[in-house]
Amino acid sequence: MEDRLTILMTTDTVGGVWTYSIELCRALEKEGVFIHLAAMGNWPSKEQEEEAAALENVLLYKSDYKLEWMQDPWEDVEQAEKWLNSIYHTVQPDILHFNNYAHRKEDWSCPTITVFHSCVQTWWQAVKGTSAPAIWNKYTNLVSESLNTSDMVVAPTKAIMKKAIATHSISTDTRVIYNGKDLQPSADNEKEDFILCMGRIWDEAKNLQSLSGMAKDLPWPVYVVGNNINPDTGEAVLIENVKFLGELPQEEAHQWQQRAKIFVSPTIYEPFGLAILEAAASGCALVLNELDTLTELWQDTAVFFDPENNTEAKKLILQLNGNESFRSDIAKKAMKRAADFSATKMAAAYTETYRELLAKREFDHDLREEGKTTTQ
């Protein structure tokens, strides 16, 4: 085996980036990679700490520094940069792998990767149909600077990478690496007559409020899993006509996916969608908004509806309700497609990227040294 790599990786504890990070770290163990994982956003939950502690190749660093998209974050952003820099100088990693944007080009002696999971500007364009207002300019400048001072920018789909390049004028090297989870297909689990949705209910982009109008006319109940407390205001967001399950531990949420016959995602902004992947592997028939990211990933293995047409969405759900053969066929296609998005494949692609960047850094260093020798 080649020399073991040491990575300093950032993550956050308030969204899907945590799940992505844990899945990647777990799979990177097979690649001989050790990760110093620096968590921000909120203090990790007990479940999150246990997830990290279970990984022998991960050392977790905890903080509650605000993320750059949160309300009035700038003092925390400055402190987080200092905190991260101190970890960096202590552990001397081979690679810096950022899953956030609150960093600038410091005196890093190692290559840097920034993963474009999402950003406020592309969110605003998708949800509001316009650029974010001027109050977000400082944030946008930080994101653009972080991306363009990285050695490599990675995105989880071609479609979201295209939007990132256009929004932030990315001029550095880019690469698409699909997110993944190592999931066991659940073809034999007994399905029940209900519809499942998952997502942050307070997030306007998830568009879960649209379920209210649909749910009252559907023959099967609609269950919703997710956090409904807005982190900025502390206020609860409610949806009528659905059965709200709240934010569940990962294993319990997975059990609901295994039982559901249909999984609906009305989101109007989704760079990847790990919950959709989990639902597909659990044998759910997928009903998805026709976003370019989701059509790229799921192609002919899901049924798609116009993001602005809830009537069409309801019609598709009713077709699946009433046609067991059609529903079963779609579910089987989605389950087969889900196998293409494994954490093992994701980790192999990241490891290849890490090693390419290290080789390039070493090559560039040798060229500089050769140039010095030639001019002496």
C-alpha positions in Angstrom: 0.0 0.0 0.0 1.2 3.5 -0.7 2.1 5.9 2.2 -0.9 6.7 4.4 -2.5 10.0 3.7 -3.5 12.5 6.4 -6.3 14.8 5.6 -7.6 17.8 7.5 -11.3 18.0 6.6 -14.0 20.5 7.7 -17.6 19.6 8.2 -20.8 21.0 9.6 -23.3 19.5 12.0 -26.5 21.1 10.8 -27.2 19.4 7.4 -26.4 16.8 4.8 -22.7 17.7 4.8 -22.3 15.8 8.1 -23.7 12.6 6.5 -21.5 13.1 3.4 -18.4 13.6 5.6 -19.0 10.5 7.8 -19.7 8.3 4.7 -16.6 9.6 3.0 -14.4 9.2 6.1 -15.7 5.6 6.7 -14.9 4.6 3.1 -11.5 6.4 3.1 -10.3 4.0 5.8 -10.1 1.3 3.1 -7.9 3.7 1.1 -5.5 4.1 3.9 -6.5 7.7 4.8 -6.6 9.2 8.2 -8.9 12.3 8.7 -8.7 15.1 11.3 -12.4 16.2 11.1 -13.1 19.8 12.2 -16.8 20.3 12.9 -18.6 23.7 13.0 -22.1 25.0 13.0 -23.3 23.6 16.3 -21.8 21.3 18.9 -22.2 17.7 17.5 -25.1 15.8 18.9 -24.5 12.6 20.9 -25.4 10.5 17.9 -22.9 12.5 15.7 -20.1 12.1 18.3 -20.8 8.4 18.4 -20.7 8.1 14.6 -17.3 9.8 14.5 -15.9 7.9 17.5 -16.8 4.6 15.7 -14.4 5.4 12.9 -10.8 4.3 13.7 -9.4 6.6 11.0 -11.1 9.8 12.3 -10.2 12.3 15.1 -13.1 14.7 15.7 -12.5 18.4 16.6 -15.6 20.0 18.0 -16.8 23.6 17.9 -20.0 25.7 17.7 -18.6 28.4 15.4 -21.3 29.8 13.2 -21.2 28.8 9.5 -20.7 31.6 7.0 -24.3 31.5 5.8 -25.7 31.9 9.3 -27.0 35.2 10.8 -24.2 37.6 11.8 -21.5 35.0 11.6 -18.4 37.1 11.0 -16.8 37.1 14.4 -17.2 33.4 14.5 -15.8 33.0 11.0 -12.7 34.9 12.0 -12.2 32.7 15.1 -12.9 29.6 13.2 -10.1 30.4 10.7 -7.7 30.8 13.6 -8.9 27.6 15.1 -8.5 25.7 11.9 -5.1 27.2 11.3 -3.9 26.0 14.7 -5.1 22.5 13.9 -3.4 22.6 10.6 0.0 23.6 12.0 -0.3 20.9 14.7 -1.2 17.9 12.5 0.6 19.0 9.3 -1.8 17.2 6.9 -1.1 16.1 3.3 -4.3 17.7 2.0 -6.8 20.3 3.2 -10.3 19.2 2.3 -12.9 22.0 2.9 -16.6 21.4 3.0 -17.3 25.0 3.8 -16.1 28.4 2.5 -14.9 30.2 5.6 -11.3 30.1 4.6 -8.9 32.1 2.6 -5.5 31.3 1.1 -3.4 31.0 4.2 0.2 29.9 4.2 -0.8 26.3 3.4 2.1 24.1 2.4 -0.2 21.4 1.2 -2.8 21.3 -1.6 -6.4 22.4 -0.9 -9.7 21.0 -2.1 -13.0 22.8 -1.7 -16.3 20.9 -2.2 -19.1 23.0 -3.6 -22.1 21.4 -1.8 -24.3 24.5 -2.3 -24.3 28.2 -1.6 -26.7 31.1 -0.9 -26.3 32.6 -4.3 -27.2 29.5 -6.3 -30.0 28.8 -3.7 -31.4 32.2 -4.2 -31.3 31.9 -8.0 -33.2 28.6 -7.8 -35.7 29.6 -5.1 -36.2 33.3 -5.8 -35.4 33.5 -9.5 -32.9 36.3 -8.9 -29.5 37.0 -7.3 -29.2 37.3 -3.6 -29.6 40.9 -2.2 -26.7 43.1 -1.4 -26.7 42.1 2.2 -25.1 38.8 1.0 -22.2 40.4 -0.9 -19.7 39.8 1.8 -20.7 36.2 2.0 -20.6 35.8 -1.8 -17.1 37.4 -2.0 -15.9 34.9 0.7 -17.3 31.9 -1.2 -15.8 33.1 -4.5 -12.4 33.7 -2.9 -12.4 30.4 -1.2 -13.2 28.5 -4.4 -10.7 30.4 -6.5 -7.8 30.1 -4.1 -8.2 26.3 -3.9 -6.1 23.9 -5.9 -9.3 22.0 -6.9 -13.0 22.6 -6.7 -15.2 19.4 -6.5 -19.0 19.3 -7.0 -21.4 16.3 -6.6 -23.1 16.8 -10.0 -22.2 18.3 -13.4 -25.3 20.5 -13.2 -24.4 22.1 -9.9 -20.8 22.5 -11.0 -22.0 24.4 -14.1 -24.0 26.8 -11.8 -21.0 27.2 -9.4 -18.7 28.1 -12.3 -21.1 30.6 -13.7 -21.9 32.2 -10.3 -18.4 32.4 -8.9 -16.3 32.7 -12.1 -14.3 29.7 -11.0 -11.0 29.6 -12.8 -9.2 26.9 -10.8 -9.3 23.1 -11.7 -12.7 21.4 -11.2 -13.9 17.9 -10.9 -17.3 16.2 -10.4 -17.3 13.4 -7.9 -20.8 12.0 -7.1 -21.7 11.7 -3.5 -22.4 8.1 -2.2 -23.4 5.8 0.5 -22.6 2.1 0.9 -26.2 0.9 1.2 -27.7 -2.6 1.2 -30.6 -2.8 -1.3 -33.9 -3.6 0.6 -35.9 -5.4 -2.0 -37.4 -7.9 0.5 -38.7 -5.5 3.1 -42.5 -5.3 3.5 -43.8 -2.1 2.0 -46.8 -0.2 3.4 -49.3 2.2 1.8 -47.9 5.6 2.7 -45.8 8.3 1.1 -42.6 9.6 2.7 -40.8 13.0 2.4 -37.7 14.2 4.1 -35.9 17.5 4.5 -35.5 20.7 6.5 -39.1 21.9 6.7 -37.9 25.5 7.5 -35.8 25.6 4.3 -37.9 27.3 1.6 -35.9 25.4 -1.1 -37.2 22.0 0.1 -40.7 23.3 -0.9 -42.3 20.9 1.6 -45.2 23.3 2.1 -46.4 22.3 -1.3 -47.3 18.9 0.2 -50.1 20.4 2.2 -52.2 21.0 -0.9 -51.4 17.6 -2.4 -51.7 15.5 0.7 -55.4 16.2 1.4 -56.4 14.7 -2.0 -54.2 11.6 -1.8 -55.5 8.2 -0.7 -52.4 7.3 1.3 -51.1 9.3 4.3 -48.0 11.6 3.8 -45.3 11.4 6.5 -42.6 14.0 6.8 -39.2 13.5 8.5 -37.1 16.5 9.2 -36.2 19.5 11.4 -38.9 22.2 11.5 -37.0 24.7 13.7 -35.5 27.6 11.7 -31.9 28.0 13.1 -31.9 31.8 12.6 -35.3 32.6 14.2 -35.9 29.6 16.5 -39.4 29.4 15.2 -41.2 26.2 14.3 -42.6 25.8 10.7 -45.7 23.6 10.4 -47.4 21.9 7.4 -51.0 21.0 7.3 -52.5 17.7 6.1 -49.3 15.7 6.7 -48.1 13.5 9.6 -45.0 15.2 11.0 -42.4 12.8 12.5 -39.8 15.3 13.4 -36.0 14.9 13.2 -35.3 11.2 13.7 -32.0 9.3 14.4 -30.6 8.0 11.1 -31.5 4.4 11.8 -35.1 5.2 12.6 -35.4 7.4 9.5 -34.0 4.6 7.4 -36.7 2.3 8.8 -39.4 4.7 7.6 -37.7 4.6 4.1 -37.8 0.8 4.1 -41.5 0.8 4.8 -42.7 3.5 2.4 -43.9 2.6 -1.0 -43.4 6.1 -2.5 -40.8 8.8 -1.8 -41.6 12.3 -2.9 -39.1 15.2 -3.2 -40.7 18.5 -4.2 -37.5 20.4 -3.7 -36.7 23.3 -6.0 -32.9 23.3 -5.2 -31.0 20.1 -4.7 -27.3 19.8 -5.6 -27.4 16.0 -4.9 -29.9 14.6 -2.4 -28.7 11.9 -0.1 -32.2 11.2 1.2 -33.3 10.4 -2.3 -30.4 8.0 -2.7 -31.3 6.3 0.6 -35.0 6.0 -0.4 -34.1 4.5 -3.8 -31.9 1.9 -2.1 -34.8 1.1 0.3 -37.1 0.2 -2.6 -39.2 3.4 -2.8 -40.6 4.6 -6.1 -39.2 8.1 -6.6 -41.4 11.1 -7.5 -39.0 14.1 -8.0 -39.1 17.6 -9.2 -37.6 17.9 -12.7 -34.4 19.6 -11.7 -31.3 19.3 -13.9 -29.3 17.8 -11.0 -31.9 15.2 -10.3 -32.5 14.2 -13.9 -28.7 13.9 -14.3 -28.6 11.4 -11.4 -31.8 9.5 -11.8 -32.5 9.6 -15.5 -35.3 7.1 -16.3 -35.4 5.5 -12.9 -37.8 8.1 -11.4 -40.9 10.0 -12.4 -40.5 13.7 -12.7 -42.9 16.6 -12.5 -42.7 20.3 -13.3 -41.4 22.2 -10.2 -44.2 24.8 -10.6 -47.0 22.3 -11.2 -48.3 20.6 -8.0 -51.3 19.3 -10.0 -48.9 17.2 -12.2 -47.1 15.9 -9.1 -50.4 14.8 -7.5 -51.4 13.1 -10.8 -48.1 11.1 -10.9 -48.5 10.1 -7.2 -52.0 8.9 -7.9 -50.8 6.9 -10.9 -48.3 5.1 -8.6 -50.9 4.7 -5.9 -53.3 2.9 -8.3 -50.8 0.9 -10.4 -48.8 -1.6 -8.4 -46.9 -3.0 -11.4 -45.8 0.5 -12.5 -44.8 1.5 -9.0 -42.8 -1.7 -8.5 -41.0 -1.3 -11.9 -40.0 2.3 -11.1 -38.8 1.2 -7.6 -36.7 -1.6 -9.0 -35.0 0.7 -11.5 -34.2 3.3 -8.8 -32.8 0.6 -6.5 -30.5 -0.6 -9.3 -29.4 3.0 -10.1 -28.7 3.6 -6.4 -25.9 1.1 -6.5 -24.0 3.4 -8.8 -23.6 5.9 -6.0 -21.6 4.1 -3.4 -19.3 5.6 -0.8 -16.6 3.1 -1.9 -16.6 4.7 -5.4 -16.7 8.2 -3.9 -13.7 7.5 -1.7 -11.7 6.0 -4.5 -12.3 9.1 -6.6 -11.3 11.4 -3.8 -8.2 9.4 -3.0 -7.2 9.6 -6.7 -7.7 13.4 -6.6 -5.7 13.7 -3.4 -2.8 11.8 -4.8 -2.9 13.7 -8.2 -2.7 17.0 -6.3 0.2 15.9 -4.2 2.0 14.6 -7.3 1.4 18.0 -9.0 2.6 19.9 -6.0 5.8 17.8 -5.9 6.3 18.2 -9.7 5.9 22.0 -9.4 8.3 22.1 -6.5 10.9 20.1 -8.5 10.5 22.5 -11.4 11.1 25.5 -9.1 14.2 23.9 -7.6 15.5 23.0 -11.1 14.9 26.6 -12.2 16.9 27.9 -9.1 19.8 25.6 -10.0 19.8 26.6 -13.6 20.0 30.4 -12.8 22.7 30.0 -10.1 
